Amino acid sequence: MATKSALIYLSEREGLKDFATRFRPFKKLTTRFVAGETIAEAVEAIRQINAEGCTASFDHLNESVSRAAESYEEVSEYQHILSAIDKTGIQSNISIKLTQFGLEIDAELAYTNARTVVADAARRGNFVRIDMEGSNVTQRTLDLFQRLRGEFGLNDVGIVLQSYLRRTYDDAQMLLKLPARIRICKGAYNEPPEVAFPSKKDTDDNYIKIMRLLLSSGIYHGIATHDPRMIEATTDFAQRQGIGQESFEFQMLYGIRRDLQRQLDRDGYNIRIYVPYGKHWYPYFMRRLAERPANIWFVLKNLLKG
């Protein structure tokens, strides 16, 4: 837990990026978790993912923009992504963070920007997943999502929930009444114990409870995890309840647990890989290290190799 907290702390200090990237092995390792810095590089990564039988979710890395002009640049970037998906024929939807679109500047600015992207995606027959960020913006994210869901269809826009937050089961029940397509993950931000479960066991127990709620809803959801125990809990529950493999998808992060990705694909499950790209990769990369100790050892081993 101390190591995780330290890495999350470091993820919030992007000024350390310049220091870290002086080490060539460290910079090289980011390519395992980040598909590059350009749309073209991410498209090539997704082509390979599609060739292996998986779909993707395209994500431009950037968080907490501080100027309205930056938020408009994010809108333009996502419109270019949607155009690239159409032109190349890759199988991918898109994932956005509302702080990219100005949520911490002005909620109405974020809504207008997000609506522009969702409308473009809906016109193209694509889907937008609104990612969940730190608990300081959870309610604002849900409020904005509900506005968009009221204007667009079930298969136009969806949301992410995090099982480590104490509020999430209630949020899932509320969202299913809309209804909404939900991606459930564990969460990777540093939160106080009154907001998030400090214990992994409690987070896992809540994850399973929410997963069962989602799978029982009859709506197509994303079960996002690399944890074999969560995967087994999901497949066991689906089999016992007679829920078909086509009724949901597993979602995983680019470059993490490729063995599990391949195995689930061989077993006939739908797999979607979250593919991040962009110049602002450092906070994302550090949170990936915090989520799974094996990622830290992977980095250290390769750094020692020089």
C-alpha positions in Angstrom: 0.0 0.0 0.0 2.9 2.4 0.8 4.5 1.7 -2.6 1.2 2.3 -4.4 0.7 5.6 -2.6 4.2 6.7 -3.4 3.8 5.9 -7.1 0.4 7.7 -7.2 2.1 10.7 -5.5 4.8 10.6 -8.2 2.2 10.4 -11.0 0.9 13.8 -9.9 4.4 15.3 -10.3 4.8 15.5 -14.1 7.8 17.7 -13.7 9.7 14.4 -12.8 8.9 13.2 -16.4 12.0 15.1 -17.7 14.2 13.5 -15.1 12.8 10.0 -15.7 13.1 10.1 -19.5 16.8 10.8 -19.3 17.1 7.1 -18.6 16.7 5.4 -22.0 15.4 2.1 -20.7 12.7 3.9 -18.8 11.6 5.8 -21.9 11.7 2.6 -23.9 9.5 0.9 -21.4 6.7 3.4 -21.8 6.0 1.9 -25.2 4.8 -1.2 -23.5 1.9 0.7 -21.9 1.5 3.7 -24.2 1.0 3.2 -28.0 3.0 6.3 -29.0 2.6 10.0 -29.1 0.5 10.4 -32.3 -2.8 9.2 -33.7 -1.0 7.3 -36.5 1.1 5.3 -34.0 -2.0 4.4 -32.0 -3.8 3.3 -35.2 -1.0 0.9 -36.0 -1.2 -0.5 -32.5 -4.9 -1.0 -32.9 -4.5 -2.7 -36.2 -2.4 -5.3 -34.4 -4.9 -5.6 -31.6 -7.7 -6.2 -34.1 -5.6 -8.8 -36.0 -5.4 -10.7 -32.7 -9.2 -10.7 -32.4 -9.8 -7.8 -30.0 -11.5 -4.5 -30.3 -10.0 -1.3 -28.8 -10.8 2.0 -27.1 -8.8 5.0 -28.3 -7.6 7.4 -25.6 -5.7 10.6 -25.9 -3.7 11.2 -22.8 -4.2 14.6 -21.2 -5.7 15.6 -17.9 -6.8 18.7 -16.1 -6.4 21.3 -18.8 -6.1 24.8 -17.4 -7.3 26.9 -20.3 -10.4 26.8 -22.5 -8.2 26.9 -25.6 -6.6 23.6 -24.5 -10.0 22.0 -24.1 -10.9 23.0 -27.7 -7.7 21.4 -28.9 -8.9 18.1 -27.2 -12.2 18.3 -29.0 -10.3 18.7 -32.3 -8.0 15.8 -31.4 -10.9 13.5 -30.8 -12.6 14.5 -34.0 -9.4 13.6 -35.8 -9.5 10.2 -34.0 -13.0 9.5 -35.1 -12.1 10.4 -38.6 -9.1 8.2 -38.5 -11.2 5.3 -37.2 -13.6 5.7 -40.2 -10.8 6.1 -42.7 -8.7 3.1 -41.6 -11.6 0.8 -40.7 -10.1 -0.2 -37.4 -12.4 -1.6 -34.7 -12.3 1.0 -32.0 -14.5 3.3 -29.9 -13.1 6.3 -27.9 -12.6 7.1 -24.3 -12.6 10.7 -22.9 -11.8 12.4 -19.6 -13.9 15.4 -18.8 -11.0 17.3 -17.2 -9.5 17.2 -20.7 -12.6 19.1 -21.9 -12.5 21.8 -19.2 -14.4 20.3 -16.3 -12.2 22.0 -13.7 -12.5 25.3 -15.5 -16.3 25.4 -16.1 -18.8 22.5 -16.1 -20.8 24.1 -19.0 -17.6 24.3 -21.1 -16.9 20.6 -20.5 -20.5 19.7 -21.4 -20.4 21.6 -24.6 -17.1 20.1 -25.6 -18.1 16.6 -24.7 -21.4 17.0 -26.5 -19.6 18.0 -29.7 -17.5 14.8 -29.6 -20.5 12.5 -28.6 -22.6 14.0 -31.4 -19.8 13.4 -33.9 -19.3 9.8 -32.7 -23.1 9.1 -32.8 -23.3 10.5 -36.4 -20.5 8.0 -37.4 -22.1 5.1 -35.5 -19.3 5.0 -32.9 -19.4 5.1 -29.1 -17.9 7.4 -26.5 -16.9 6.1 -23.0 -16.6 8.9 -20.4 -13.8 7.9 -18.0 -14.0 8.4 -14.3 -11.2 10.4 -12.6 -10.5 11.4 -9.0 -13.3 11.6 -6.4 -13.2 15.4 -6.5 -15.0 15.3 -9.9 -17.1 12.1 -9.5 -20.4 13.8 -9.0 -19.8 16.4 -11.7 -18.8 13.6 -14.1 -22.0 11.7 -13.3 -24.1 14.8 -13.6 -22.7 15.6 -17.0 -23.0 12.1 -18.2 -26.7 12.0 -17.3 -27.3 15.1 -19.3 -25.6 13.5 -22.4 -27.4 10.2 -21.9 -30.7 12.1 -21.9 -29.8 13.5 -25.3 -28.2 10.5 -26.9 -28.8 6.8 -27.1 -27.7 3.9 -25.0 -25.1 2.9 -27.6 -23.8 6.4 -28.1 -22.3 7.3 -24.7 -21.4 5.3 -21.6 -19.6 5.8 -18.3 -17.0 4.3 -16.0 -17.4 3.5 -12.3 -14.7 2.5 -9.8 -15.2 -0.2 -7.2 -12.8 1.3 -4.6 -15.2 4.2 -4.1 -17.7 3.6 -1.3 -20.5 5.3 -3.3 -20.2 3.2 -6.4 -22.8 0.4 -5.8 -25.5 3.1 -5.3 -24.3 5.0 -8.4 -24.5 1.8 -10.5 -28.1 1.1 -9.3 -29.0 4.7 -10.2 -27.3 4.6 -13.7 -28.9 1.3 -14.6 -32.3 2.9 -14.3 -31.5 5.3 -17.2 -30.3 2.8 -18.5 -26.5 3.2 -19.1 -23.6 1.1 -20.4 -21.1 0.9 -17.6 -17.4 0.0 -17.4 -16.5 -1.2 -14.0 -12.8 -1.0 -12.9 -11.1 -0.9 -9.5 -9.7 2.7 -9.6 -6.2 4.2 -9.5 -6.3 7.5 -7.7 -5.1 8.4 -4.2 -8.3 8.7 -2.1 -9.0 9.2 1.6 -10.4 6.2 3.5 -13.8 7.9 4.1 -14.2 8.1 0.3 -12.5 4.8 -0.9 -12.0 1.4 0.6 -8.4 1.3 2.0 -8.5 -2.5 1.8 -8.0 -4.5 -1.4 -10.4 -7.1 -0.1 -13.2 -4.6 0.3 -12.5 -3.1 -3.1 -12.6 -6.6 -4.7 -15.7 -7.6 -2.8 -17.4 -4.4 -4.0 -16.2 -5.1 -7.6 -17.8 -8.6 -7.6 -21.0 -7.2 -6.1 -21.2 -4.5 -8.8 -20.2 -6.9 -11.6 -23.1 -9.2 -10.7 -25.5 -6.3 -10.7 -24.3 -5.2 -14.2 -24.3 -8.7 -15.7 -27.8 -9.3 -14.4 -29.1 -6.1 -16.0 -29.3 -7.3 -19.6 -27.3 -4.4 -20.8 -23.9 -4.7 -22.6 -21.2 -3.7 -20.0 -17.4 -3.7 -19.8 -15.8 -5.7 -17.1 -12.4 -4.1 -16.8 -9.8 -6.1 -14.9 -6.4 -7.9 -15.1 -7.1 -9.7 -11.8 -7.5 -13.5 -12.5 -9.8 -13.8 -9.4 -12.1 -11.1 -10.7 -12.1 -12.7 -14.2 -12.9 -16.1 -12.6 -15.7 -14.5 -10.5 -17.2 -13.0 -13.6 -17.1 -16.1 -15.8 -18.4 -18.3 -13.0 -21.3 -16.0 -12.3 -22.1 -15.6 -16.0 -22.1 -19.4 -16.5 -24.3 -20.0 -13.4 -26.8 -17.4 -14.5 -26.9 -18.5 -18.1 -25.5 -15.2 -19.3 -23.9 -15.6 -22.8 -20.4 -14.6 -23.6 -21.7 -12.2 -26.2 -23.6 -10.3 -23.4 -20.6 -8.4 -22.0 -16.9 -7.8 -22.7 -13.7 -7.9 -20.7 -11.6 -4.8 -21.0 -7.9 -4.6 -20.4 -5.1 -2.0 -20.7 -2.6 -1.9 -23.6 0.5 -3.9 -22.7 -0.7 -5.4 -19.4 -1.4 -9.2 -19.0 -1.3 -10.0 -22.7 -1.4 -13.7 -21.6 -4.8 -13.2 -20.1 -6.0 -11.3 -23.1 -5.0 -14.1 -25.4 -6.5 -16.8 -23.2 -9.9 -15.0 -22.9 -10.0 -14.5 -26.6 -9.3 -18.2 -27.1 -12.1 -19.0 -24.7 -14.5 -17.0 -26.8 -15.0 -13.9 -24.7 -15.2 -10.4 -26.2 -12.0 -8.4 -25.4 -11.5 -4.7 -25.7 -8.1 -3.1 -25.2 -7.8 0.4 -23.9 -5.1 2.1 -26.1 -3.6 5.3 -24.7 -1.3 7.6 -26.7 0.0 11.2 -26.5 2.7 13.4 -25.1 1.2 13.5 -21.6 2.0 9.9 -20.8 3.8 10.2 -17.5 0.8 10.4 -15.0 -0.9 7.5 -16.8 2.3 5.4 -16.8 3.0 5.9 -13.1 -0.6 4.9 -12.2 -0.2 1.7 -14.2 2.9 0.9 -12.1 0.9 1.7 -8.9 -1.9 -0.7 -9.8 0.1 -3.9 -10.1 3.4 -4.8 -8.3 4.4 -7.0 -11.2 4.6 -3.9 -13.4 7.1 -2.4 -11.0 9.4 -5.5 -11.2 9.1 -5.5 -14.9 10.4 -1.9 -15.0 13.2 -2.5 -12.5 14.3 -5.7 -14.3 14.6 -3.8 -17.6 16.3 -0.8 -16.1 18.9 -3.1 -14.6 19.5 -4.5 -18.0 20.4 -1.0 -19.1 
